[in-house]
Each structure stands twice: as structure tokens, then as C-alpha cells.
């Protein structure tokens, strides 16, 4: 049972009362996004028979095909690939990049070096299956004051660039996530110089946080995970890629088989879960945003540095909390873990994780392993000691987790 400290219950309630106007705006956004989802369900006439899946090769999976049309519609895209065979956000990004790049092409990241799990995918860290090992070139430009470096970008666009990669969220970096306004501005800049460049955006953690999607402001391709925002905490696994139809076909052939592409890939029992997850996603994301804002307000009141601050614009569900030392960071993670429904009795300890150089503290007492839309807190154990907190299926569970975490932190 949670043993919540009354002092911190009172503190959280006090700070929460100051957020009524902020929370009402999030409710308005959730309403708009819910209508967008429901309109797509109605547009494609979802019926009970669409909830069933297929086995074997996955031929004639009408439910799966309808789901991909719905996702494309919600994301403002011509087409989408929404599959259980995509195991993570990193995998979705990998499939996309491998699908659209060829030997001799150049990939340019304009948000600095991508997060750790993509290093071996690209070849930043040597791997015999990386893009670089197949003769694909890679360059990057760092952000400048949390925005794009337009001077360096203009110079690079004179070269033979095939794909531009933009990572909207932070990963484990300390920079700000990128708003739709900034994305729209840089896309216009790039397309005015070379309209043929493919703009690919890692959209993880950002879905339904703002009204518009990157596709709606000119991006060619986006990708993400279904154990993050769009899965609504209901999808057991899976990922999506959305964008221009011809690019989606290339990605489908990379994921599956050239010549068969989207026609194969059994959905098993995922159709119902994907549809339910998307249906709940606007509300779940709203709860995650509210939890992050409340966390920001309370931790700042306790004297900790946070990012974003409670009244700053948000483009993803992630909240950064800066701790004074390793012990505080671990204590907070323990508090988040012990507030969950699953594995709450397990104490998280720093450990090695595939794709990361530093030990990671990971609190995720979740129904789905590694789910980021359920309340979680994690980060590399190194200076500065920063926890990256995200998610919460409901606001009340997020609030409980916060009270428990700060109670544990201040034992």
C-alpha cells in the first residue's frame, strides 16, 4: 500500500489549484484530438469484424488495412504502416531510414547526434549492419540555442543530401523538444532550396501534444512507437510510419518482402488493441501532459531545476528533473516504481541496457514492458543527474506517483 506523506499531499494539492487554467487548455486539445480520431473511425466505417486479425502470411487483413487508413487520416498523411512486426520506436525509425536510403545517399541530421539507440543503426558506433556499412553517408548539424542552425543548414543543402532527419523529442539530451512552429519553419526553408529532399521526423513522445502533426506542416515521413502516445497504453507492442504513399511502400518492402510490401504481415490479436489504443490516446496523452506539468510545478516549489517549467510550451510528454546527486535520482525513481500497479515491490537499480553507454536507472511499473505512456522515470547515471519522466494513463495515477516519489525523495 502507498504510504503517502500528508505534508506532500498538501503541497501537491496546493500547487495543483494554481493550474486550473493550464489544465483547461489541455482538455480543449484533448477534445479536438478526440474528434479527429472519432471522425476517422466514422470515415472508414469501423465495424466489429475489423477487430479480428489474421495469421500466417496476413493476406486480406481488412481490419489491418483499415487501421492504416485511419492512422494516416489522423496524422494527415497519404499512407501509413502500422504493424505488430515493428517492435519499437527505434525499429520504426530504422525501417524508415533503410527503406528510403540507398548506397551513395547522404543522411543529414539537423538536430545533432540522434539518441543512443540509433548510433549502431546509423554507424556512429561501428556495426556491420549499419547504414554507413552499406555505403550510406552520414552528417549532422547541432542545434543552435534550441533552434535549427540555418546558416550551416544552407551550406549543407548545396551538397547532395537525400534525407534530412529531425528528432523532435530530447532523447537523453538536455535541449528542448521542438515545436510544430519550429518544424514548419525549417521545412519551408529546406523545401524552398531543394523540394526533392525527403524530410523524415522521429515523432516519438510528441503525438497529440499539439494540434498539428509534422506531416500537416510539410514533412514527408514520420515514425513512432505504439507503446508511447498513440497506443494509449492499450497496444501491447508495435509501431507506425506515416507519410507520402510511395515512401510508405518502400518502408513496407523493407519491413516485409520486396514485391509484397503492405499485402503481408499478420495482425494476430492486435487490430482491436490498436483501435482501442488510438481511441483512448488523446485522453491518455492529456493525462500524461497534466502529470508532467504538475510534476514541474511541485518539483520547482521544492527547489529543483526542471524543464520545461510548468508554464512553458510543450511539444512532448517528457519532463526533466535535475537532482543534486545520484542518491536523489535513484530515490525518486524508486518512488515512481513503488507507485505503480505492476512490479511495485521491485526496487529499480542502475544497470546496463542495450544501446546505451552509461548505466540507466529505469522505473517503469507498467502493464506493457518498456511502455513510455505509462508513468515512468529513467535516465543515465551521470552528471548532471537528470530523471526523464513521462506518461501516466490517468492523471490521478500520475498525481499519486508524484506524491509517492517526493515522499520517498525526502525520507
C-alpha positions as CSV (number, residue, x, y, z in Angstrom):
1,X,0.0,0.0,0.0
2,X,1.1,3.6,-0.7
3,X,2.2,5.3,2.5
4,X,1.8,8.9,1.4
5,X,3.2,11.7,3.5
6,X,0.4,14.2,4.4
7,X,2.9,17.1,4.1
8,X,3.4,16.3,0.4
9,X,-0.2,15.6,-0.3
10,X,-1.0,19.1,0.9
11,X,1.9,20.5,-1.1
12,X,0.7,18.8,-4.3
13,X,-2.9,19.9,-3.8
14,X,-1.8,23.5,-3.2
15,X,0.2,23.6,-6.4
16,X,-2.4,21.8,-8.4
17,X,-5.0,24.5,-7.6
18,X,-2.8,27.0,-9.5
19,X,-3.0,25.0,-12.7
20,X,-6.7,25.2,-13.5
21,X,-6.4,27.5,-16.5
22,X,-3.5,25.5,-17.9
23,X,-5.3,22.2,-17.5
24,X,-8.5,23.6,-19.2
25,X,-6.4,24.3,-22.3
26,X,-5.2,20.7,-22.3
27,X,-8.7,19.5,-22.0
28,X,-9.6,21.6,-25.1
29,X,-6.8,20.0,-27.0
30,X,-7.9,16.5,-26.0
31,X,-11.4,17.3,-27.2
32,X,-10.1,18.4,-30.6
33,X,-7.9,15.3,-31.0
34,X,-10.6,13.0,-29.8
35,X,-12.9,14.4,-32.5
36,X,-10.2,13.9,-35.1
37,X,-9.9,10.2,-34.1
38,X,-13.6,9.6,-34.0
39,X,-14.1,11.3,-37.4
40,X,-11.5,8.9,-38.8
41,X,-13.3,5.9,-37.3
42,X,-16.6,7.1,-38.9
43,X,-14.9,7.9,-42.2
44,X,-13.7,4.3,-42.6
45,X,-16.8,2.7,-41.1
46,X,-15.1,0.6,-38.4
47,X,-17.2,-2.5,-37.7
48,X,-16.9,-5.3,-35.2
49,X,-15.5,-7.6,-37.9
50,X,-12.5,-5.2,-38.3
51,X,-11.4,-6.1,-34.7
52,X,-10.4,-9.7,-35.7
53,X,-7.0,-10.4,-37.1
54,X,-5.1,-12.8,-39.3
55,X,-2.4,-15.4,-39.0
56,X,0.2,-16.9,-41.3
57,X,1.0,-14.5,-44.2
58,X,-1.6,-12.0,-43.3
59,X,-3.2,-11.8,-46.7
60,X,-6.6,-10.0,-47.0
61,X,-6.4,-8.5,-43.5
62,X,-9.1,-5.9,-44.0
63,X,-9.0,-4.7,-40.4
64,X,-5.3,-4.1,-40.6
65,X,-5.7,-2.2,-43.8
66,X,-8.5,-0.1,-42.4
67,X,-6.4,0.7,-39.3
68,X,-3.6,2.0,-41.5
69,X,-6.0,4.3,-43.3
70,X,-7.3,5.6,-40.0
71,X,-3.8,6.3,-38.7
72,X,-2.9,8.0,-42.0
73,X,-6.0,10.2,-41.7
74,X,-5.4,11.2,-38.1
75,X,-1.8,12.0,-38.9
76,X,-2.6,13.9,-42.1
77,X,-0.7,11.5,-44.3
78,X,-1.3,9.8,-47.6
79,X,-0.5,6.4,-46.2
80,X,0.7,4.6,-43.0
81,X,2.3,1.3,-42.0
82,X,1.0,0.2,-38.5
83,X,2.3,-3.2,-37.6
84,X,3.0,-5.5,-34.7
85,X,6.2,-6.5,-36.5
86,X,7.6,-3.1,-35.7
87,X,9.0,-3.7,-32.1
88,X,9.9,-0.2,-31.0
89,X,10.3,3.5,-32.0
90,X,14.0,2.8,-32.8
91,X,12.9,-0.1,-35.1
92,X,10.3,2.1,-36.8
93,X,12.9,4.7,-37.5
94,X,15.4,2.1,-38.7
95,X,12.8,0.6,-41.1
96,X,12.1,4.1,-42.4
97,X,15.7,5.1,-43.0
98,X,16.6,1.7,-44.5
99,X,13.6,1.9,-46.7
100,X,14.3,5.3,-48.3
101,X,18.1,5.4,-48.3
102,X,20.4,3.7,-50.9
103,X,24.2,3.3,-51.2
104,X,25.8,6.6,-52.0
105,X,22.9,8.7,-50.5
106,X,23.6,11.1,-47.7
107,X,21.6,11.3,-44.4
108,X,21.8,14.7,-42.6
109,X,20.6,15.0,-39.0
110,X,19.9,18.7,-38.3
111,X,19.1,18.1,-34.6
112,X,22.6,17.0,-33.6
113,X,23.6,13.4,-33.0
114,X,20.5,11.2,-32.6
115,X,19.9,9.4,-29.3
116,X,21.9,6.4,-28.3
117,X,19.9,3.5,-29.7
118,X,20.3,4.9,-33.2
119,X,24.1,5.0,-33.1
120,X,24.7,1.5,-34.3
121,X,21.7,1.8,-36.7
122,X,23.5,4.7,-38.5
123,X,27.1,3.6,-37.9
124,X,28.1,6.4,-35.5
125,X,29.1,3.4,-33.4
126,X,30.5,0.7,-35.6
127,X,28.2,-2.1,-36.6
128,X,28.4,-4.3,-39.7
129,X,24.7,-3.9,-40.3
130,X,24.6,-0.1,-40.1
131,X,23.7,2.4,-42.8
132,X,27.3,3.5,-43.1
133,X,28.4,-0.1,-43.6
134,X,26.1,-0.2,-46.7
135,X,27.7,2.9,-48.2
136,X,25.3,5.5,-46.9
137,X,26.9,8.7,-45.8
138,X,26.0,10.5,-42.6
139,X,26.4,14.1,-41.4
140,X,24.9,16.1,-38.6
141,X,24.4,19.7,-37.6
142,X,23.9,20.6,-33.9
143,X,21.1,22.8,-32.8
144,X,21.8,26.5,-32.0
145,X,20.1,27.9,-28.9
146,X,17.4,25.2,-29.1
147,X,16.6,26.0,-32.7
148,X,18.0,25.0,-36.1
149,X,21.3,26.4,-37.3
150,X,20.1,27.9,-40.6
151,X,23.5,29.2,-41.7
152,X,25.1,25.7,-41.6
153,X,22.0,24.1,-42.9
154,X,22.0,26.4,-46.0
155,X,25.6,25.4,-46.7
156,X,24.9,21.7,-46.4
157,X,21.9,21.9,-48.7
158,X,24.3,22.7,-51.5
159,X,25.6,19.2,-51.2
160,X,23.9,16.0,-52.4
161,X,21.6,15.4,-49.4
162,X,18.9,12.7,-49.9
163,X,17.2,12.6,-46.4
164,X,17.1,15.1,-43.5
165,X,16.5,13.6,-40.1
166,X,14.8,15.6,-37.3
167,X,14.4,14.2,-33.8
168,X,11.6,16.2,-32.2
169,X,11.9,15.0,-28.6
170,X,15.0,15.2,-26.5
171,X,16.1,11.6,-26.1
172,X,18.6,11.8,-23.2
173,X,19.9,15.2,-24.3
174,X,19.1,18.3,-22.3
175,X,17.9,20.5,-25.1
176,X,14.2,21.5,-25.6
177,X,11.9,19.4,-27.7
178,X,10.9,21.0,-31.0
179,X,7.6,22.7,-31.5
180,X,5.5,22.3,-34.6
181,X,6.1,26.0,-35.4
182,X,9.9,25.4,-35.5
183,X,9.4,22.3,-37.6
184,X,7.2,24.1,-40.1
185,X,9.7,27.0,-40.4
186,X,12.6,24.7,-41.1
187,X,10.7,22.6,-43.6
188,X,9.7,25.6,-45.6
189,X,13.3,26.8,-45.6
190,X,14.6,23.4,-46.8
191,X,11.9,22.9,-49.5
192,X,12.5,26.4,-50.9
193,X,16.1,25.4,-51.5
194,X,15.5,21.8,-52.6
195,X,12.0,20.5,-52.8
196,X,13.2,16.9,-53.5
197,X,14.9,16.4,-50.2
198,X,13.0,13.9,-48.0
199,X,12.3,15.2,-44.6
200,X,12.0,12.4,-42.0
201,X,10.9,13.1,-38.5
202,X,11.2,11.0,-35.4
203,X,7.9,11.8,-33.8
204,X,8.2,9.7,-30.6
205,X,6.6,11.2,-27.4
206,X,5.0,14.1,-29.4
207,X,1.8,12.7,-30.8
208,X,-1.4,14.6,-29.7
209,X,0.7,17.1,-27.7
210,X,0.0,19.8,-30.3
211,X,-2.9,20.2,-32.7
212,X,-0.9,19.8,-35.9
213,X,1.3,16.9,-36.9
214,X,4.6,17.2,-38.8
215,X,3.0,15.8,-41.9
216,X,0.5,18.6,-41.9
217,X,3.3,21.2,-42.0
218,X,5.2,19.6,-44.8
219,X,7.2,16.6,-43.5
220,X,7.4,13.7,-45.9
221,X,7.7,10.8,-43.4
222,X,7.3,10.4,-39.6
223,X,7.6,7.4,-37.3
224,X,6.9,6.4,-33.7
225,X,6.1,3.6,-31.2
226,X,2.7,2.3,-30.2
227,X,3.9,1.7,-26.6
228,X,4.2,5.5,-26.4
229,X,1.4,8.1,-27.1
230,X,-0.6,6.6,-30.0
231,X,-1.0,3.2,-28.4
232,X,-2.9,4.8,-25.5
233,X,-1.4,2.3,-23.0
234,X,-3.5,-0.5,-24.6
235,X,-1.4,-1.6,-27.5
236,X,0.9,-4.4,-26.4
237,X,3.6,-3.6,-28.9
238,X,4.0,-2.2,-32.4
239,X,5.0,1.0,-34.2
240,X,3.9,3.2,-37.1
241,X,5.4,5.0,-40.1
242,X,3.2,7.6,-41.9
243,X,3.8,9.9,-44.8
244,X,3.8,10.0,-48.6
245,X,2.4,6.9,-50.2
246,X,5.4,6.0,-52.3
247,X,7.7,6.2,-49.3
248,X,5.4,4.1,-47.2
249,X,5.5,1.4,-49.9
250,X,9.4,1.4,-49.7
251,X,9.2,1.1,-45.9
252,X,6.7,-1.8,-46.2
253,X,9.0,-3.6,-48.6
254,X,11.9,-3.1,-46.2
255,X,9.9,-4.4,-43.2
256,X,8.4,-7.3,-45.1
257,X,9.3,-8.6,-48.6
258,X,10.0,-6.7,-51.8
259,X,7.1,-7.2,-54.2
260,X,4.7,-7.9,-51.4
261,X,5.1,-4.9,-49.1
262,X,1.9,-4.0,-47.3
263,X,0.0,-7.0,-48.5
264,X,1.6,-9.3,-46.0
265,X,2.1,-9.2,-42.2
266,X,-0.4,-11.0,-39.9
267,X,-2.1,-8.8,-37.3
268,X,-2.9,-11.6,-34.8
269,X,-4.9,-10.1,-32.0
270,X,-3.6,-6.6,-32.5
271,X,-6.4,-5.0,-34.5
272,X,-8.7,-4.5,-31.5
273,X,-5.8,-3.3,-29.3
274,X,-4.5,-0.8,-31.9
275,X,-8.0,0.7,-32.5
276,X,-8.8,0.9,-28.8
277,X,-5.4,2.4,-28.1
278,X,-5.8,5.1,-30.7
279,X,-9.4,5.7,-29.4
280,X,-8.1,6.4,-25.9
281,X,-4.8,8.1,-26.9
282,X,-6.0,11.8,-26.9
283,X,-7.3,11.4,-23.3
284,X,-4.2,9.4,-22.1
285,X,-1.8,11.9,-23.7
286,X,-3.7,14.7,-21.9
287,X,-3.3,12.9,-18.6
288,X,0.4,12.5,-19.3
289,X,0.8,16.2,-20.1
290,X,-1.1,17.2,-16.9
291,X,1.1,14.9,-14.9
292,X,4.3,16.4,-16.3
293,X,3.0,19.9,-15.7
294,X,2.1,19.1,-12.1
295,X,5.5,17.4,-11.6
296,X,7.2,20.5,-12.9
297,X,5.2,22.9,-10.6
298,X,5.8,20.8,-7.5
299,X,9.5,20.0,-8.0
300,X,10.2,23.6,-8.7
301,X,8.4,24.5,-5.5
302,X,10.7,22.1,-3.7
303,X,13.8,23.9,-5.1
304,X,14.7,21.6,-8.0
305,X,15.5,22.7,-11.6
306,X,13.0,21.4,-14.1
307,X,12.5,21.6,-17.8
308,X,10.0,22.5,-19.2
309,X,8.7,24.8,-16.5
310,X,5.0,24.4,-15.8
311,X,4.0,27.4,-17.8
312,X,6.3,26.8,-20.8
313,X,5.0,25.4,-24.2
314,X,5.3,21.7,-24.5
315,X,5.9,19.6,-27.6
316,X,6.3,16.2,-26.0
317,X,5.2,14.4,-22.8
318,X,8.7,14.4,-21.2
319,X,9.6,16.3,-18.0
320,X,13.2,16.7,-16.9
321,X,14.1,16.9,-13.2
322,X,17.6,17.9,-12.2
323,X,18.8,16.3,-8.9
324,X,21.7,17.2,-6.7
325,X,23.3,13.8,-6.7
326,X,23.0,10.2,-7.7
327,X,21.2,9.2,-4.5
328,X,18.4,11.6,-5.0
329,X,17.9,10.5,-8.6
330,X,17.7,6.8,-7.5
331,X,15.3,7.6,-4.6
332,X,12.9,9.5,-6.9
333,X,12.9,6.6,-9.4
334,X,12.2,4.2,-6.5
335,X,9.2,6.3,-5.6
336,X,7.8,6.2,-9.1
337,X,8.3,2.4,-9.3
338,X,6.6,1.7,-6.0
339,X,3.6,3.8,-7.0
340,X,2.8,1.5,-10.0
341,X,0.3,-1.3,-10.4
342,X,2.8,-3.9,-11.7
343,X,6.2,-4.8,-10.1
344,X,5.7,-2.1,-7.5
345,X,7.6,-4.3,-5.0
346,X,10.7,-4.3,-7.1
347,X,13.4,-1.8,-6.4
348,X,15.0,-0.4,-9.6
349,X,18.8,-0.4,-9.7
350,X,21.2,1.2,-12.2
351,X,22.1,-1.3,-14.8
352,X,23.5,-1.7,-18.3
353,X,21.0,-1.5,-21.2
354,X,21.4,-2.4,-24.9
355,X,22.2,0.7,-26.9
356,X,23.4,2.9,-24.0
357,X,27.0,3.5,-22.9
358,X,26.1,4.6,-19.3
359,X,24.2,2.7,-16.6
360,X,20.5,3.5,-16.7
361,X,18.1,3.8,-13.7
362,X,14.7,2.8,-15.0
363,X,11.4,3.0,-13.1
364,X,8.5,1.6,-15.1
365,X,5.9,-0.3,-13.1
366,X,3.9,-0.9,-16.3
367,X,1.5,-3.4,-17.8
368,X,3.5,-3.3,-21.1
369,X,7.2,-3.8,-20.8
370,X,9.1,-0.6,-21.5
371,X,5.9,1.4,-22.1
372,X,6.6,5.2,-22.0
373,X,3.0,6.3,-21.9
374,X,2.5,4.6,-18.6
375,X,4.1,6.6,-15.7
376,X,7.9,6.0,-15.9
377,X,11.1,7.8,-14.9
378,X,14.5,7.0,-16.2
379,X,17.9,8.4,-17.1
380,X,21.7,7.7,-17.4
381,X,23.5,7.7,-14.1
382,X,26.0,10.6,-14.8
383,X,26.3,14.3,-14.2
384,X,24.1,16.3,-14.4
385,X,21.8,13.9,-12.5
386,X,18.6,14.1,-14.6
387,X,15.5,12.0,-14.5
388,X,13.4,11.9,-17.7
389,X,9.8,11.4,-16.5
390,X,6.9,10.7,-18.9
391,X,3.5,9.3,-19.2
392,X,0.6,8.3,-16.9
393,X,-2.5,6.5,-18.2
394,X,-4.7,8.7,-15.9
395,X,-4.0,11.9,-14.2
396,X,-4.9,10.5,-10.8
397,X,-2.4,7.8,-11.0
398,X,0.2,10.3,-12.1
399,X,-0.6,12.5,-9.1
400,X,-0.3,9.5,-6.8
401,X,3.1,8.6,-8.3
402,X,4.3,12.2,-7.9
403,X,3.3,12.3,-4.2
404,X,4.9,9.0,-3.6
405,X,8.1,9.9,-5.4
406,X,8.7,13.2,-3.5
407,X,7.8,11.4,-0.2
408,X,10.5,8.8,-1.0
409,X,12.9,11.5,-2.1
410,X,12.5,13.4,1.2
411,X,12.6,10.4,3.6
